């Protein structure tokens, strides 16, 4: 009885909230009518609760990823199309005119208009108290911002002197660039519009540094922690953070409808319960989740499949959309001069790749479901070629040994390990974020593989934030992470993963910081191949046609793969998905990736429903 009352109370609140949302449902006068024949879906019915499990409060950002409501999104062929927007007119990748849907409203019923774009551009993006670095990179071409125009209440325009192919793809991302905010709500937290005394009281009550910090906290859209902040997503959060249980209810003004005219989403509400990541698979296997992919791994599949017969769920196997399930990231900016020279030598990187027994990793870790391959785009990508996918990915110990000898590491100690020029053992410490037992198992196998060519490797688990700091300081010689997020890349997607553009890229953090800070810190790339990637990336940023973008992507992929800047292992592995047996409109086969499928988002969870 101790737990019955809170559960009953929560259920009552959810029911009331959902009832209210249903009663006042009002899609735009010009909704987006989904083509179910093209999407392979059936007409559903409204109602029901979708339960999911997450490990941390910040995981509620997955609701934004899964919801996949964007100004523009990728269609079934990964081509960009309007979603929240009614239409887009593009002139030479320089001028972008956006038309909004008539009658579209925020979740609180207030109109969604060009004022929301103007407010973000003038009062947020260009206000240093809120946005210290100025407008996001996606809105800068050669360091210059766009000309922004409000044409009318439902039309806005962005224009640059040079092409900006990054603009639309950034709006469609899993973590999109937001160029609008709910002006009617956010103005109460802005110095320009708010009553000074009330604003000061809010700053004090929230215990933040200033009104700018308050504005950021109240206006987050990617991680919807503030229930009062209006949204355009299919479900809206009703639970203030921190919480152990987050309840999202239907957005009564969502812009999509099914072919029969029924406003989406079908589910009344989504409940996210928090649990330790180590028990999520077990809880999914006992029916505590209706839709679960996050925190489930391939090693959980036998257990989940065994429980499928008696459980109220089925287990799907979706393909992974990553370029590689696990990669080694040699730090070309490591502070140790001897090991830095080794990591910068392409012969060493190629030799390490050739020494890895990917077949063993595939069988032992991925149940034989993956493909031994470099960290490269997947066969489903139009940019894919067999030759590059297999570059230095077939085990060849003779060639690996020959390359290491040629690189000057031909001297060995009494145990057979190679020596650095200063006489130290050629020993690499691979540092990890310590978040996956699968990661540890893979690295242990690679440790054995590299020992066969005389390279000693040790694994050092740590914490993600500490690891990033150590990598950026040059304290880490090699780290590990998952492969390319855009394994399904098309030419209009941002090729940023292939070039030094960010300090969090563990293979070249110092060179990435140079780009990130526009030369204020870090260093310009000194390796010709890395400098060429940076140059090609800048070319893509100003490409005028899809043909030019395709040419640049192909050249970047060729350099990136040939130079083995990241050492891939296995691609095309599978991701177990636990699904309530009654759920419909979720595909049996899908691709599990952050981008461009947004995990479940590409398959539109707003169209999922329960059959009788």
TORGUSE-985183 format. One line per 10 residues: number of its first residue (from 0); for each residue x, y, z of C-alpha. Coordinates in pm, whole numbers. Example, Ala and Ser with C-alpha at 12.3 -4.5 7.8 and 13.67 -1.06 7.14 Angstrom:
2
0 = 1230,-450,780 ~ 1367,-106,714
# end
This chain:
612
0 = 0,0,0 ~ 294,234,48 ~ 356,255,-327 ~ -4,231,-444 ~ -102,589,-367 ~ 184,759,-558 ~ 122,534,-859 ~ -250,608,-850 ~ -187,979,-811 ~ 60,985,-1101
10 = -181,791,-1323 ~ -461,1035,-1236 ~ -249,1338,-1318 ~ -138,1184,-1647 ~ -496,1093,-1738 ~ -617,1447,-1665 ~ -331,1602,-1861 ~ -392,1373,-2158 ~ -765,1435,-2146 ~ -705,1808,-2156
20 = -456,1773,-2443 ~ -707,1561,-2639 ~ -996,1797,-2572 ~ -813,2101,-2706 ~ -636,1926,-2995 ~ -587,2176,-3274 ~ -342,2101,-3556 ~ -243,2385,-3790 ~ -485,2490,-4063 ~ -212,2365,-4298
30 = -84,2048,-4126 ~ 175,1812,-4262 ~ -24,1514,-4392 ~ 195,1204,-4381 ~ 200,970,-4679 ~ 141,635,-4510 ~ 169,440,-4834 ~ 518,577,-4890 ~ 611,524,-4525 ~ 468,170,-4516
40 = 235,246,-4225 ~ -125,172,-4135 ~ -387,407,-3996 ~ -374,388,-3618 ~ -580,503,-3327 ~ -511,745,-3047 ~ -460,636,-2688 ~ -228,447,-2461 ~ 96,507,-2275 ~ 445,444,-2405
50 = 695,351,-2133 ~ 1072,377,-2173 ~ 1374,345,-1945 ~ 1665,587,-1921 ~ 1969,596,-1693 ~ 2011,970,-1631 ~ 1787,1273,-1608 ~ 1967,1437,-1900 ~ 1857,1142,-2113 ~ 1524,1317,-2162
60 = 1701,1477,-2460 ~ 1623,1144,-2629 ~ 1262,1260,-2649 ~ 1377,1544,-2873 ~ 1582,1304,-3083 ~ 1306,1043,-3108 ~ 1035,1307,-3170 ~ 1223,1419,-3483 ~ 1020,1737,-3527 ~ 1255,1970,-3714
70 = 1222,2265,-3950 ~ 1352,2019,-4211 ~ 1405,1643,-4180 ~ 1544,1356,-4384 ~ 1291,1156,-4585 ~ 1308,780,-4645 ~ 1588,831,-4900 ~ 1776,1067,-4667 ~ 1693,1370,-4876 ~ 1594,1691,-4698
80 = 1228,1795,-4692 ~ 1018,2046,-4494 ~ 862,1925,-4170 ~ 772,2203,-3926 ~ 813,2439,-4220 ~ 546,2446,-4489 ~ 801,2505,-4764 ~ 1158,2606,-4837 ~ 1284,2803,-5135 ~ 1660,2780,-5195
90 = 1859,2990,-5441 ~ 2209,2860,-5510 ~ 2266,2759,-5147 ~ 2285,3135,-5075 ~ 1927,3247,-5015 ~ 1684,3043,-4805 ~ 1321,3151,-4772 ~ 1113,2967,-4512 ~ 732,2961,-4510 ~ 550,2862,-4189
100 = 223,2671,-4169 ~ -92,2874,-4131 ~ -238,2833,-3784 ~ 65,2651,-3638 ~ 86,2700,-3262 ~ 323,2624,-2980 ~ 217,2358,-2731 ~ 67,2627,-2506 ~ -161,2749,-2786 ~ 28,3066,-2877
110 = 99,3127,-3249 ~ 428,3009,-3399 ~ 532,3299,-3622 ~ 826,3484,-3772 ~ 855,3674,-3442 ~ 998,3356,-3287 ~ 1276,3361,-3550 ~ 1336,3735,-3513 ~ 1355,3708,-3135 ~ 1614,3429,-3151
120 = 1827,3605,-3411 ~ 1825,3959,-3272 ~ 1781,3903,-2900 ~ 1948,3566,-2838 ~ 2202,3467,-3104 ~ 2345,3819,-3124 ~ 2324,3900,-2754 ~ 2664,3836,-2588 ~ 2509,3795,-2242 ~ 2323,3485,-2365
130 = 2538,3366,-2654 ~ 2897,3462,-2577 ~ 3039,3319,-2898 ~ 2779,3476,-3123 ~ 2570,3290,-3382 ~ 2642,2919,-3433 ~ 2890,2804,-3697 ~ 2612,2680,-3924 ~ 2505,3042,-3973 ~ 2851,3177,-4051
140 = 3011,3170,-4395 ~ 3369,3289,-4395 ~ 3300,3419,-4045 ~ 3013,3636,-4172 ~ 2653,3603,-4049 ~ 2351,3602,-4280 ~ 2122,3885,-4365 ~ 1803,3802,-4179 ~ 1468,3934,-4300 ~ 1111,3905,-4175
150 = 903,3904,-4494 ~ 569,3870,-4318 ~ 413,3695,-4020 ~ 475,3350,-4172 ~ 784,3406,-4389 ~ 1151,3462,-4303 ~ 1462,3473,-4517 ~ 1833,3409,-4458 ~ 2085,3510,-4721 ~ 2463,3502,-4758
160 = 2698,3637,-5025 ~ 2857,3291,-5052 ~ 2688,2946,-5049 ~ 2608,2782,-4717 ~ 2531,2411,-4772 ~ 2567,2349,-4398 ~ 2259,2552,-4310 ~ 1977,2309,-4387 ~ 2160,1994,-4277 ~ 2233,2156,-3941
170 = 1861,2222,-3892 ~ 1786,1854,-3957 ~ 2043,1714,-3714 ~ 1978,1484,-3419 ~ 2094,1780,-3210 ~ 1967,2050,-3442 ~ 2067,2411,-3468 ~ 1770,2600,-3323 ~ 1702,2930,-3500 ~ 1377,3007,-3319
180 = 1246,3033,-2963 ~ 903,3088,-2810 ~ 934,3466,-2791 ~ 610,3516,-2600 ~ 741,3295,-2317 ~ 1113,3376,-2322 ~ 1079,3755,-2312 ~ 1002,3741,-1938 ~ 1363,3626,-1887 ~ 1524,3885,-2115
190 = 1663,4215,-1992 ~ 1527,4397,-2298 ~ 1165,4304,-2228 ~ 1123,4202,-1863 ~ 1043,4417,-1562 ~ 1386,4471,-1396 ~ 1266,4395,-1043 ~ 1085,4077,-1146 ~ 1384,3962,-1352 ~ 1623,4022,-1062
200 = 1395,3822,-833 ~ 1389,3533,-1080 ~ 1770,3534,-1107 ~ 1798,3520,-728 ~ 1533,3249,-694 ~ 1702,3028,-955 ~ 2046,3091,-799 ~ 2210,3163,-1135 ~ 2484,3410,-1223 ~ 2280,3660,-1425
210 = 1974,3697,-1645 ~ 2161,3543,-1938 ~ 2216,3220,-1744 ~ 1850,3224,-1643 ~ 1745,3265,-2007 ~ 1959,2968,-2111 ~ 1821,2747,-1835 ~ 1458,2831,-1904 ~ 1486,2809,-2281 ~ 1658,2477,-2348
220 = 1485,2293,-2631 ~ 1714,1995,-2691 ~ 1696,1887,-2327 ~ 1339,1982,-2227 ~ 1383,2016,-1851 ~ 1151,2314,-1812 ~ 786,2202,-1838 ~ 671,2562,-1887 ~ 882,2613,-2200 ~ 651,2568,-2502
230 = 753,2307,-2758 ~ 681,2197,-3116 ~ 766,1832,-3044 ~ 497,1558,-3045 ~ 499,1527,-2665 ~ 566,1791,-2399 ~ 732,1737,-2063 ~ 523,1789,-1748 ~ 789,1691,-1490 ~ 1036,1945,-1352
240 = 1395,1824,-1320 ~ 1538,1660,-1121 ~ 1302,1363,-1116 ~ 1308,985,-1122 ~ 1007,975,-1351 ~ 932,1209,-1641 ~ 584,1228,-1790 ~ 545,1365,-2142 ~ 192,1430,-2269 ~ 59,1483,-2618
250 = 121,1825,-2771 ~ -234,1939,-2860 ~ -103,2159,-3142 ~ 136,1915,-3312 ~ 166,1980,-3684 ~ 143,1625,-3830 ~ -174,1433,-3914 ~ -232,1088,-4064 ~ -403,1037,-4403 ~ -741,1008,-4229
260 = -693,1351,-4075 ~ -625,1228,-3721 ~ -377,1450,-3545 ~ -62,1280,-3425 ~ 87,1153,-3203 ~ -128,849,-3139 ~ 8,778,-2788 ~ -148,994,-2518 ~ 169,1010,-2313 ~ 525,884,-2278
270 = 659,793,-1935 ~ 1035,775,-1881 ~ 1146,593,-1567 ~ 1507,619,-1456 ~ 1705,306,-1368 ~ 2069,207,-1346 ~ 2210,142,-1694 ~ 2328,-199,-1573 ~ 1971,-323,-1512 ~ 1785,-165,-1803
280 = 1816,-472,-2026 ~ 1689,-695,-1744 ~ 1397,-461,-1673 ~ 1310,-447,-2042 ~ 1307,-827,-2038 ~ 1051,-828,-1758 ~ 812,-592,-1935 ~ 907,-260,-1776 ~ 958,-89,-2113 ~ 742,-77,-2426
290 = 1017,47,-2655 ~ 1383,10,-2566 ~ 1706,32,-2762 ~ 1914,262,-2549 ~ 2134,83,-2292 ~ 2077,-256,-2458 ~ 2369,-435,-2622 ~ 2414,-735,-2848 ~ 2526,-950,-2554 ~ 2178,-896,-2403
300 = 2011,-1053,-2706 ~ 2013,-1421,-2594 ~ 1855,-1331,-2259 ~ 1594,-1105,-2417 ~ 1512,-1355,-2691 ~ 1465,-1630,-2434 ~ 1206,-1422,-2248 ~ 1025,-1317,-2565 ~ 794,-1622,-2571 ~ 644,-1565,-2228
310 = 692,-1188,-2216 ~ 468,-920,-2362 ~ 737,-811,-2606 ~ 930,-908,-2916 ~ 1296,-845,-2995 ~ 1390,-681,-3325 ~ 1741,-668,-3465 ~ 1818,-335,-3631 ~ 2142,-258,-3813 ~ 2387,-21,-3651
320 = 2438,302,-3845 ~ 2787,374,-3715 ~ 3090,361,-3941 ~ 3247,123,-3690 ~ 3126,-20,-3362 ~ 3457,60,-3192 ~ 3759,256,-3311 ~ 4105,335,-3182 ~ 4189,705,-3192 ~ 4564,773,-3210
330 = 4625,1122,-3071 ~ 4831,1305,-3331 ~ 4872,1588,-3078 ~ 5003,1374,-2789 ~ 5262,1552,-2574 ~ 5505,1255,-2558 ~ 5736,1334,-2855 ~ 5837,974,-2931 ~ 5485,837,-2923 ~ 5349,1145,-3104
340 = 5594,1078,-3389 ~ 5479,716,-3395 ~ 5112,812,-3409 ~ 5179,1059,-3690 ~ 5352,796,-3903 ~ 5096,649,-4142 ~ 5298,327,-4158 ~ 5242,275,-3786 ~ 4870,346,-3809 ~ 4834,112,-4106
350 = 5039,-158,-3931 ~ 4821,-146,-3620 ~ 4511,-174,-3837 ~ 4654,-470,-4029 ~ 4743,-646,-3703 ~ 4384,-651,-3573 ~ 4191,-976,-3616 ~ 3848,-833,-3694 ~ 3699,-1174,-3767 ~ 3770,-1278,-3408
360 = 3618,-956,-3274 ~ 3310,-1004,-3489 ~ 3253,-1363,-3376 ~ 3343,-1315,-3009 ~ 3170,-982,-2945 ~ 2906,-933,-3214 ~ 2789,-1295,-3258 ~ 2913,-1288,-3617 ~ 2652,-1030,-3716 ~ 2893,-753,-3824
370 = 3146,-697,-4103 ~ 3522,-652,-4058 ~ 3584,-306,-4202 ~ 3755,28,-4168 ~ 3580,320,-3999 ~ 3394,422,-4311 ~ 3047,489,-4448 ~ 2811,191,-4477 ~ 2705,11,-4798 ~ 2365,186,-4775
380 = 2539,522,-4825 ~ 2563,651,-5185 ~ 2923,748,-5106 ~ 3031,390,-5030 ~ 3296,191,-5223 ~ 3420,-158,-5139 ~ 3786,-65,-5178 ~ 3784,204,-4912 ~ 3571,0,-4670 ~ 3835,-272,-4680
390 = 4140,-43,-4671 ~ 4395,-192,-4426 ~ 4112,-390,-4263 ~ 4223,-741,-4366 ~ 4463,-901,-4119 ~ 4817,-928,-4257 ~ 5084,-974,-3989 ~ 5370,-996,-4239 ~ 5280,-662,-4392 ~ 5221,-506,-4049
400 = 5565,-618,-3928 ~ 5730,-493,-4247 ~ 5568,-150,-4211 ~ 5680,-116,-3849 ~ 6036,-219,-3941 ~ 6034,33,-4227 ~ 5914,305,-3990 ~ 6227,250,-3775 ~ 6080,36,-3498 ~ 6283,-270,-3587
410 = 6465,-311,-3254 ~ 6306,-532,-2987 ~ 6356,-615,-2621 ~ 6414,-962,-2478 ~ 6037,-1023,-2468 ~ 5996,-944,-2835 ~ 5836,-603,-2793 ~ 5951,-322,-3019 ~ 6150,-29,-2886 ~ 6108,343,-2939
420 = 6414,539,-3059 ~ 6485,650,-2700 ~ 6503,285,-2585 ~ 6161,265,-2415 ~ 5927,-22,-2493 ~ 5678,64,-2768 ~ 5388,72,-2525 ~ 5052,236,-2585 ~ 4803,309,-2309 ~ 4449,325,-2448
430 = 4231,538,-2223 ~ 3854,489,-2219 ~ 3544,650,-2071 ~ 3484,325,-1881 ~ 3119,309,-1983 ~ 3098,-30,-2156 ~ 3203,-384,-2078 ~ 3184,-454,-2451 ~ 3445,-186,-2507 ~ 3677,-352,-2255
440 = 3632,-694,-2418 ~ 3715,-558,-2763 ~ 4024,-378,-2638 ~ 4149,-690,-2464 ~ 4134,-878,-2793 ~ 4316,-596,-2971 ~ 4582,-600,-2697 ~ 4653,-962,-2786 ~ 4653,-886,-3160 ~ 4903,-598,-3133
450 = 5136,-803,-2915 ~ 5185,-1032,-3215 ~ 5358,-749,-3402 ~ 5559,-634,-3101 ~ 5342,-346,-2975 ~ 5244,-349,-2607 ~ 4902,-210,-2524 ~ 4729,-146,-2191 ~ 4374,-30,-2123 ~ 4307,245,-1870
460 = 3939,310,-1786 ~ 3839,657,-1668 ~ 3550,903,-1686 ~ 3424,1080,-1996 ~ 3483,1440,-1886 ~ 3827,1363,-1744 ~ 3920,1170,-2058 ~ 3829,1461,-2285 ~ 4036,1698,-2075 ~ 4336,1465,-2080
470 = 4308,1411,-2455 ~ 4295,1785,-2517 ~ 4602,1839,-2297 ~ 4799,1577,-2488 ~ 4821,1341,-2190 ~ 4652,1060,-2383 ~ 4833,879,-2664 ~ 4534,675,-2775 ~ 4167,655,-2679 ~ 3863,471,-2803
480 = 3512,563,-2910 ~ 3244,454,-3152 ~ 3301,519,-3521 ~ 3152,768,-3766 ~ 2808,884,-3655 ~ 2714,947,-4018 ~ 2767,597,-4150 ~ 2469,665,-4380 ~ 2615,986,-4514 ~ 2492,1161,-4825
490 = 2677,1445,-4993 ~ 2456,1716,-4841 ~ 2538,1603,-4487 ~ 2811,1779,-4295 ~ 3151,1601,-4338 ~ 3282,1751,-4013 ~ 3380,1411,-3870 ~ 3646,1377,-4139 ~ 3823,1707,-4070 ~ 3985,1881,-3770
500 = 3697,2107,-3665 ~ 3650,2041,-3293 ~ 3859,2004,-2979 ~ 3657,1696,-2880 ~ 3794,1502,-3179 ~ 4039,1279,-2996 ~ 4266,1212,-3294 ~ 4358,1581,-3338 ~ 4216,1792,-3049 ~ 4470,2075,-3076
510 = 4414,2119,-3449 ~ 4038,2097,-3394 ~ 4058,2367,-3130 ~ 4234,2595,-3380 ~ 3934,2571,-3615 ~ 3683,2592,-3331 ~ 3830,2913,-3192 ~ 3906,3066,-3533 ~ 4279,3053,-3456 ~ 4257,3206,-3107
520 = 4398,2888,-2950 ~ 4528,2552,-3057 ~ 4751,2512,-3361 ~ 4701,2493,-3735 ~ 4745,2138,-3871 ~ 5107,2059,-3961 ~ 5048,1725,-4132 ~ 4976,1788,-4505 ~ 4697,1530,-4520 ~ 4518,1680,-4220
530 = 4560,2031,-4359 ~ 4411,1906,-4686 ~ 4106,1769,-4503 ~ 4061,2107,-4333 ~ 4085,2278,-4672 ~ 3837,2040,-4833 ~ 3596,2094,-4547 ~ 3608,2469,-4611 ~ 3541,2398,-4980 ~ 3236,2192,-4888
540 = 3116,2476,-4665 ~ 3089,2697,-4975 ~ 2992,2439,-5237 ~ 2724,2559,-5480 ~ 2597,2223,-5608 ~ 2534,1867,-5494 ~ 2785,1748,-5757 ~ 3057,1958,-5598 ~ 2959,1836,-5252 ~ 2980,1473,-5369
550 = 3326,1527,-5517 ~ 3452,1679,-5192 ~ 3301,1403,-4978 ~ 3464,1135,-5194 ~ 3807,1299,-5171 ~ 3778,1347,-4795 ~ 3675,986,-4742 ~ 3964,868,-4958 ~ 4222,1064,-4758 ~ 4066,981,-4420
560 = 4054,608,-4490 ~ 4388,577,-4667 ~ 4563,761,-4385 ~ 4388,551,-4116 ~ 4331,851,-3889 ~ 4097,627,-3692 ~ 4139,250,-3671 ~ 3806,76,-3721 ~ 3709,-276,-3620 ~ 3363,-406,-3714
570 = 3073,-230,-3883 ~ 2716,-330,-3958 ~ 2657,-497,-3622 ~ 2305,-527,-3491 ~ 2116,-346,-3218 ~ 1848,-535,-3020 ~ 1521,-343,-2992 ~ 1260,-449,-2735 ~ 907,-368,-2852 ~ 568,-422,-2690
580 = 389,-700,-2883 ~ 85,-478,-2937 ~ 281,-195,-3097 ~ 226,-125,-3466 ~ 392,95,-3730 ~ 744,27,-3602 ~ 948,-145,-3876 ~ 1093,-490,-3823 ~ 1413,-369,-3989 ~ 1561,-30,-3913
590 = 1892,145,-3869 ~ 1998,245,-3519 ~ 2208,559,-3543 ~ 2236,905,-3388 ~ 2239,1055,-3737 ~ 2068,1064,-3977 ~ 1804,825,-3839 ~ 1785,980,-3489 ~ 1751,628,-3350 ~ 1369,581,-3351
600 = 1305,932,-3482 ~ 1339,852,-3853 ~ 1056,600,-3818 ~ 826,858,-3652 ~ 718,734,-3307 ~ 424,973,-3329 ~ 276,718,-3574 ~ 330,417,-3344 ~ 18,283,-3176 ~ -119,-18,-2987
610 = -347,-266,-3160 ~ -635,-421,-2968
# end
